[in-house]
Amino acid sequence: MTEEEALEELNRFMTETFPHYVLDGHTPVKATDFLSFMAWYEQADRHVAHDFGEGWELSTVFLGVAVHHPRDMQDVLPPLFETALFGEGADTNVLERYDTWEDAEHGHAQFLRGLTVPKEPYTMTPRIRRGRG
């Protein structure tokens, strides 16, 4: 198999096996194939929001690929945005996943308020937020 054939086979396999998405403005759209996704991903600004505090970093990004999305839901757009908290001496905690850029902005702002406003400690668990309701 030539290098070109191997790349073509990889592109076909990745395109059929794992749906990939790119942003059109702030709207996710399915990539035509894996190689076009990778070309977009290398140059894209995927950050929705990014904040730092004393000992922590809060980042919300567009993932571009479904993470833990069941195969029986392939006709449903997966949550493609994710907020994560990083901190010194702490494990990375996935805080929330979102369907839209707007929901991701809103969710990031909510978590940021929780980090910057003194309050009782809370447990951060992975969740998927569908809309703001």
PyMOL commands that set and color helices and strands:
alter all, ss='L'
color gray80, all
select helices_A, chain A and resi 3-17+34-43+71-73+101-116
alter helices_A, ss='H'
color red, helices_A
select strands_A, chain A and resi 21-24+27-30+47-53+56-62+81-87+93-98+128-129
alter strands_A, ss='S'
color yellow, strands_A
deselect
rebuild
show_as cartoon
